[in-house]
Amino acid sequence: MNRIAQLEDLILGQQAQMAVANSKMVGSEIFTAELERLAALDD
């Protein structure tokens, strides 16, 4: 039973890390798109 709990914790930790990585990627894409939009306004 203890081993199952350890595996569940490991999986939850990995899912949390993936969620953070994905949110950072999405955030940087939005940031880049916004910079490009602002640069286009200067033209």
PyMOL Python script that loads the backbone (N, CA, C, O; Angstrom):
from pymol import cmd

cmd.read_pdbstr("""\
ATOM      1  N   MET A   1       0.826  -1.203   0.000  1.00  0.00           N
ATOM      2  CA  MET A   1       0.000   0.000   0.000  1.00  0.00           C
ATOM      3  C   MET A   1       0.866   1.261   0.000  1.00  0.00           C
ATOM      4  O   MET A   1       0.548   2.228  -0.692  1.00  0.00           O
ATOM      5  N   ASN A   2       1.923   1.259   0.746  1.00  0.00           N
ATOM      6  CA  ASN A   2       2.807   2.411   0.806  1.00  0.00           C
ATOM      7  C   ASN A   2       3.432   2.701  -0.556  1.00  0.00           C
ATOM      8  O   ASN A   2       3.603   3.858  -0.940  1.00  0.00           O
ATOM      9  N   ARG A   3       3.764   1.648  -1.272  1.00  0.00           N
ATOM     10  CA  ARG A   3       4.377   1.805  -2.609  1.00  0.00           C
ATOM     11  C   ARG A   3       3.407   2.490  -3.572  1.00  0.00           C
ATOM     12  O   ARG A   3       3.827   3.320  -4.378  1.00  0.00           O
ATOM     13  N   ILE A   4       2.132   2.159  -3.501  1.00  0.00           N
ATOM     14  CA  ILE A   4       1.125   2.787  -4.362  1.00  0.00           C
ATOM     15  C   ILE A   4       1.045   4.281  -4.055  1.00  0.00           C
ATOM     16  O   ILE A   4       0.971   5.103  -4.968  1.00  0.00           O
ATOM     17  N   ALA A   5       1.059   4.621  -2.797  1.00  0.00           N
ATOM     18  CA  ALA A   5       1.000   6.032  -2.407  1.00  0.00           C
ATOM     19  C   ALA A   5       2.230   6.785  -2.932  1.00  0.00           C
ATOM     20  O   ALA A   5       2.116   7.923  -3.385  1.00  0.00           O
ATOM     21  N   GLN A   6       3.393   6.152  -2.869  1.00  0.00           N
ATOM     22  CA  GLN A   6       4.610   6.788  -3.376  1.00  0.00           C
ATOM     23  C   GLN A   6       4.513   7.017  -4.887  1.00  0.00           C
ATOM     24  O   GLN A   6       4.897   8.076  -5.383  1.00  0.00           O
ATOM     25  N   LEU A   7       4.000   6.024  -5.612  1.00  0.00           N
ATOM     26  CA  LEU A   7       3.858   6.166  -7.061  1.00  0.00           C
ATOM     27  C   LEU A   7       2.846   7.259  -7.412  1.00  0.00           C
ATOM     28  O   LEU A   7       3.055   8.028  -8.350  1.00  0.00           O
ATOM     29  N   GLU A   8       1.758   7.319  -6.660  1.00  0.00           N
ATOM     30  CA  GLU A   8       0.766   8.372  -6.902  1.00  0.00           C
ATOM     31  C   GLU A   8       1.379   9.747  -6.672  1.00  0.00           C
ATOM     32  O   GLU A   8       1.146  10.666  -7.457  1.00  0.00           O
ATOM     33  N   ASP A   9       2.154   9.898  -5.611  1.00  0.00           N
ATOM     34  CA  ASP A   9       2.815  11.167  -5.329  1.00  0.00           C
ATOM     35  C   ASP A   9       3.783  11.540  -6.450  1.00  0.00           C
ATOM     36  O   ASP A   9       3.864  12.701  -6.852  1.00  0.00           O
ATOM     37  N   LEU A  10       4.511  10.549  -6.945  1.00  0.00           N
ATOM     38  CA  LEU A  10       5.464  10.785  -8.034  1.00  0.00           C
ATOM     39  C   LEU A  10       4.733  11.273  -9.284  1.00  0.00           C
ATOM     40  O   LEU A  10       5.152  12.239  -9.922  1.00  0.00           O
ATOM     41  N   ILE A  11       3.650  10.603  -9.623  1.00  0.00           N
ATOM     42  CA  ILE A  11       2.870  10.982 -10.813  1.00  0.00           C
ATOM     43  C   ILE A  11       2.289  12.376 -10.651  1.00  0.00           C
ATOM     44  O   ILE A  11       2.343  13.177 -11.584  1.00  0.00           O
ATOM     45  N   LEU A  12       1.734  12.679  -9.484  1.00  0.00           N
ATOM     46  CA  LEU A  12       1.173  14.012  -9.251  1.00  0.00           C
ATOM     47  C   LEU A  12       2.258  15.085  -9.353  1.00  0.00           C
ATOM     48  O   LEU A  12       2.019  16.167  -9.889  1.00  0.00           O
ATOM     49  N   GLY A  13       3.430  14.783  -8.845  1.00  0.00           N
ATOM     50  CA  GLY A  13       4.545  15.727  -8.940  1.00  0.00           C
ATOM     51  C   GLY A  13       4.950  15.970 -10.381  1.00  0.00           C
ATOM     52  O   GLY A  13       5.224  17.105 -10.772  1.00  0.00           O
ATOM     53  N   GLN A  14       4.987  14.902 -11.175  1.00  0.00           N
ATOM     54  CA  GLN A  14       5.345  15.047 -12.593  1.00  0.00           C
ATOM     55  C   GLN A  14       4.284  15.850 -13.332  1.00  0.00           C
ATOM     56  O   GLN A  14       4.614  16.687 -14.172  1.00  0.00           O
ATOM     57  N   GLN A  15       3.024  15.605 -13.029  1.00  0.00           N
ATOM     58  CA  GLN A  15       1.946  16.352 -13.676  1.00  0.00           C
ATOM     59  C   GLN A  15       2.027  17.833 -13.310  1.00  0.00           C
ATOM     60  O   GLN A  15       1.780  18.699 -14.149  1.00  0.00           O
ATOM     61  N   ALA A  16       2.367  18.114 -12.074  1.00  0.00           N
ATOM     62  CA  ALA A  16       2.498  19.507 -11.647  1.00  0.00           C
ATOM     63  C   ALA A  16       3.653  20.182 -12.383  1.00  0.00           C
ATOM     64  O   ALA A  16       3.535  21.333 -12.802  1.00  0.00           O
ATOM     65  N   GLN A  17       4.763  19.472 -12.538  1.00  0.00           N
ATOM     66  CA  GLN A  17       5.905  20.043 -13.262  1.00  0.00           C
ATOM     67  C   GLN A  17       5.548  20.314 -14.721  1.00  0.00           C
ATOM     68  O   GLN A  17       5.928  21.347 -15.272  1.00  0.00           O
ATOM     69  N   MET A  18       4.822  19.394 -15.346  1.00  0.00           N
ATOM     70  CA  MET A  18       4.415  19.594 -16.731  1.00  0.00           C
ATOM     71  C   MET A  18       3.468  20.788 -16.851  1.00  0.00           C
ATOM     72  O   MET A  18       3.559  21.567 -17.800  1.00  0.00           O
ATOM     73  N   ALA A  19       2.573  20.924 -15.898  1.00  0.00           N
ATOM     74  CA  ALA A  19       1.625  22.042 -15.928  1.00  0.00           C
ATOM     75  C   ALA A  19       2.371  23.371 -15.817  1.00  0.00           C
ATOM     76  O   ALA A  19       2.039  24.331 -16.512  1.00  0.00           O
ATOM     77  N   VAL A  20       3.363  23.425 -14.956  1.00  0.00           N
ATOM     78  CA  VAL A  20       4.148  24.659 -14.801  1.00  0.00           C
ATOM     79  C   VAL A  20       4.919  24.948 -16.087  1.00  0.00           C
ATOM     80  O   VAL A  20       4.949  26.088 -16.549  1.00  0.00           O
ATOM     81  N   ALA A  21       5.539  23.923 -16.663  1.00  0.00           N
ATOM     82  CA  ALA A  21       6.296  24.116 -17.901  1.00  0.00           C
ATOM     83  C   ALA A  21       5.385  24.589 -19.023  1.00  0.00           C
ATOM     84  O   ALA A  21       5.748  25.487 -19.784  1.00  0.00           O
ATOM     85  N   ASN A  22       4.211  23.994 -19.128  1.00  0.00           N
ATOM     86  CA  ASN A  22       3.270  24.391 -20.176  1.00  0.00           C
ATOM     87  C   ASN A  22       2.788  25.818 -19.969  1.00  0.00           C
ATOM     88  O   ASN A  22       2.658  26.573 -20.933  1.00  0.00           O
ATOM     89  N   SER A  23       2.523  26.191 -18.735  1.00  0.00           N
ATOM     90  CA  SER A  23       2.036  27.545 -18.484  1.00  0.00           C
ATOM     91  C   SER A  23       3.128  28.563 -18.796  1.00  0.00           C
ATOM     92  O   SER A  23       2.827  29.658 -19.271  1.00  0.00           O
ATOM     93  N   LYS A  24       4.387  28.224 -18.537  1.00  0.00           N
ATOM     94  CA  LYS A  24       5.482  29.136 -18.873  1.00  0.00           C
ATOM     95  C   LYS A  24       5.593  29.299 -20.378  1.00  0.00           C
ATOM     96  O   LYS A  24       5.822  30.405 -20.866  1.00  0.00           O
ATOM     97  N   MET A  25       5.432  28.196 -21.127  1.00  0.00           N
ATOM     98  CA  MET A  25       5.523  28.278 -22.583  1.00  0.00           C
ATOM     99  C   MET A  25       4.389  29.141 -23.130  1.00  0.00           C
ATOM    100  O   MET A  25       4.618  30.002 -23.980  1.00  0.00           O
ATOM    101  N   VAL A  26       3.183  28.918 -22.652  1.00  0.00           N
ATOM    102  CA  VAL A  26       2.039  29.706 -23.107  1.00  0.00           C
ATOM    103  C   VAL A  26       2.253  31.168 -22.758  1.00  0.00           C
ATOM    104  O   VAL A  26       1.988  32.054 -23.571  1.00  0.00           O
ATOM    105  N   GLY A  27       2.729  31.417 -21.557  1.00  0.00           N
ATOM    106  CA  GLY A  27       2.985  32.797 -21.144  1.00  0.00           C
ATOM    107  C   GLY A  27       4.016  33.475 -22.026  1.00  0.00           C
ATOM    108  O   GLY A  27       3.851  34.645 -22.371  1.00  0.00           O
ATOM    109  N   SER A  28       5.077  32.770 -22.399  1.00  0.00           N
ATOM    110  CA  SER A  28       6.100  33.379 -23.241  1.00  0.00           C
ATOM    111  C   SER A  28       5.585  33.594 -24.655  1.00  0.00           C
ATOM    112  O   SER A  28       5.974  34.561 -25.311  1.00  0.00           O
ATOM    113  N   GLU A  29       4.705  32.699 -25.144  1.00  0.00           N
ATOM    114  CA  GLU A  29       4.122  32.891 -26.474  1.00  0.00           C
ATOM    115  C   GLU A  29       3.246  34.137 -26.496  1.00  0.00           C
ATOM    116  O   GLU A  29       3.295  34.927 -27.438  1.00  0.00           O
ATOM    117  N   ILE A  30       2.446  34.303 -25.452  1.00  0.00           N
ATOM    118  CA  ILE A  30       1.580  35.494 -25.368  1.00  0.00           C
ATOM    119  C   ILE A  30       2.435  36.754 -25.267  1.00  0.00           C
ATOM    120  O   ILE A  30       2.148  37.759 -25.917  1.00  0.00           O
ATOM    121  N   PHE A  31       3.472  36.694 -24.461  1.00  0.00           N
ATOM    122  CA  PHE A  31       4.371  37.835 -24.289  1.00  0.00           C
ATOM    123  C   PHE A  31       5.023  38.208 -25.618  1.00  0.00           C
ATOM    124  O   PHE A  31       5.073  39.383 -25.979  1.00  0.00           O
ATOM    125  N   THR A  32       5.520  37.211 -26.342  1.00  0.00           N
ATOM    126  CA  THR A  32       6.159  37.453 -27.635  1.00  0.00           C
ATOM    127  C   THR A  32       5.166  38.036 -28.637  1.00  0.00           C
ATOM    128  O   THR A  32       5.490  38.972 -29.368  1.00  0.00           O
ATOM    129  N   ALA A  33       3.960  37.480 -28.666  1.00  0.00           N
ATOM    130  CA  ALA A  33       2.939  37.987 -29.583  1.00  0.00           C
ATOM    131  C   ALA A  33       2.599  39.441 -29.254  1.00  0.00           C
ATOM    132  O   ALA A  33       2.400  40.255 -30.156  1.00  0.00           O
ATOM    133  N   GLU A  34       2.536  39.757 -27.991  1.00  0.00           N
ATOM    134  CA  GLU A  34       2.221  41.132 -27.587  1.00  0.00           C
ATOM    135  C   GLU A  34       3.356  42.076 -27.974  1.00  0.00           C
ATOM    136  O   GLU A  34       3.098  43.197 -28.410  1.00  0.00           O
ATOM    137  N   LEU A  35       4.605  41.643 -27.821  1.00  0.00           N
ATOM    138  CA  LEU A  35       5.728  42.480 -28.244  1.00  0.00           C
ATOM    139  C   LEU A  35       5.674  42.714 -29.744  1.00  0.00           C
ATOM    140  O   LEU A  35       5.917  43.829 -30.207  1.00  0.00           O
ATOM    141  N   GLU A  36       5.360  41.673 -30.511  1.00  0.00           N
ATOM    142  CA  GLU A  36       5.259  41.807 -31.964  1.00  0.00           C
ATOM    143  C   GLU A  36       4.128  42.776 -32.335  1.00  0.00           C
ATOM    144  O   GLU A  36       4.272  43.580 -33.256  1.00  0.00           O
ATOM    145  N   ARG A  37       3.020  42.694 -31.621  1.00  0.00           N
ATOM    146  CA  ARG A  37       1.892  43.593 -31.885  1.00  0.00           C
ATOM    147  C   ARG A  37       2.301  45.039 -31.600  1.00  0.00           C
ATOM    148  O   ARG A  37       1.995  45.936 -32.384  1.00  0.00           O
ATOM    149  N   LEU A  38       2.986  45.263 -30.489  1.00  0.00           N
ATOM    150  CA  LEU A  38       3.423  46.611 -30.151  1.00  0.00           C
ATOM    151  C   LEU A  38       4.442  47.137 -31.161  1.00  0.00           C
ATOM    152  O   LEU A  38       4.421  48.315 -31.515  1.00  0.00           O
ATOM    153  N   ALA A  39       5.323  46.268 -31.617  1.00  0.00           N
ATOM    154  CA  ALA A  39       6.305  46.675 -32.621  1.00  0.00           C
ATOM    155  C   ALA A  39       5.615  47.069 -33.925  1.00  0.00           C
ATOM    156  O   ALA A  39       6.041  48.008 -34.597  1.00  0.00           O
ATOM    157  N   ALA A  40       4.554  46.354 -34.280  1.00  0.00           N
ATOM    158  CA  ALA A  40       3.814  46.663 -35.503  1.00  0.00           C
ATOM    159  C   ALA A  40       3.129  48.022 -35.402  1.00  0.00           C
ATOM    160  O   ALA A  40       2.941  48.694 -36.417  1.00  0.00           O
ATOM    161  N   LEU A  41       2.757  48.431 -34.206  1.00  0.00           N
ATOM    162  CA  LEU A  41       2.106  49.724 -34.024  1.00  0.00           C
ATOM    163  C   LEU A  41       3.081  50.873 -34.291  1.00  0.00           C
ATOM    164  O   LEU A  41       2.664  51.966 -34.675  1.00  0.00           O
ATOM    165  N   ASP A  42       4.362  50.630 -34.090  1.00  0.00           N
ATOM    166  CA  ASP A  42       5.370  51.676 -34.305  1.00  0.00           C
ATOM    167  C   ASP A  42       5.647  51.912 -35.780  1.00  0.00           C
ATOM    168  O   ASP A  42       6.174  52.962 -36.148  1.00  0.00           O
ATOM    169  N   ASP A  43       5.301  50.955 -36.627  1.00  0.00           N
ATOM    170  CA  ASP A  43       5.604  51.079 -38.074  1.00  0.00           C
ATOM    171  C   ASP A  43       4.796  52.145 -38.751  1.00  0.00           C
ATOM    172  O   ASP A  43       4.943  52.360 -39.955  1.00  0.00           O
TER     173      ASP A  43
END
""", "prot")
cmd.dss("prot")
cmd.show_as("cartoon", "prot")
cmd.util.cbc("prot")
cmd.orient("prot")
